[in-house]
Amino acid sequence: MSTTSASHHGQASDMFDSYVPDGMDYAVCSIKHGDTTQAITVFTPHGLNCAVDYLREFRGEIESAIAALVDLGAVEE
């Protein structure tokens, strides 16, 4: 995969979407603005195991950030 960076200022109106096309070995995860225009898309095109590993690492970083914010006083679900 090529190295790409993106920046997005998250807003309460953001929408999240993910899908795995039928019979394909990749996943697409996206953040859309409230008006459904694309803000960020994560595309994992290098095979089933690579896609899963990438998304697991991504999930781990999100969970780590959530835990740190909860430690700072954010309300837990």
C-alpha positions in Angstrom: 0.0 0.0 0.0 1.2 3.5 -0.6 1.7 5.9 2.3 -1.1 8.4 2.4 -2.2 10.8 5.2 -5.5 12.5 5.7 -6.8 15.0 8.2 -10.4 15.4 9.2 -12.0 17.4 12.0 -14.5 15.1 13.5 -18.1 16.4 14.0 -21.2 14.9 15.6 -22.9 14.8 12.3 -20.2 12.5 10.8 -21.4 9.1 9.5 -19.4 5.9 9.4 -19.7 3.1 6.9 -17.8 -0.1 6.1 -18.3 -2.9 3.7 -16.7 -5.9 2.1 -17.7 -6.4 -1.5 -19.2 -9.9 -2.2 -16.5 -12.4 -2.9 -13.7 -9.9 -2.5 -10.7 -9.9 -0.2 -10.6 -6.3 0.9 -12.6 -3.9 3.0 -13.6 -0.3 2.7 -14.2 1.9 5.8 -15.2 5.5 5.4 -16.1 8.6 7.4 -18.6 10.8 5.6 -19.7 14.3 6.4 -23.3 14.8 7.5 -24.1 15.6 3.8 -22.6 12.2 2.9 -19.6 13.6 1.0 -16.5 11.5 1.7 -14.1 12.8 4.3 -11.8 9.8 4.7 -11.8 6.3 3.1 -9.6 3.5 4.3 -9.2 0.9 1.5 -7.3 -2.4 2.2 -6.5 -3.9 -1.2 -3.7 -6.4 -0.4 -5.5 -9.7 0.3 -7.7 -11.0 3.0 -5.1 -11.5 5.8 -3.5 -8.1 5.1 -6.9 -6.4 5.3 -7.8 -8.1 8.5 -4.4 -7.3 10.1 -4.6 -3.7 9.0 -8.1 -3.2 10.4 -7.2 -5.0 13.7 -4.3 -2.6 14.2 -6.6 0.3 13.3 -9.2 -0.9 15.8 -6.5 -1.3 18.5 -5.4 2.4 18.0 -9.0 3.6 18.2 -9.6 1.6 21.4 -6.4 3.0 22.9 -7.5 6.5 22.1 -10.9 5.9 23.6 -9.4 4.5 26.8 -7.1 7.5 27.1 -10.1 9.9 26.8 -12.1 7.9 29.4 -9.1 8.2 31.7 -9.3 12.0 31.2 -12.9 12.0 32.3 -15.0 11.2 29.2 -18.2 9.3 29.9 -18.0 5.6 29.3 -20.8 3.9 27.3 
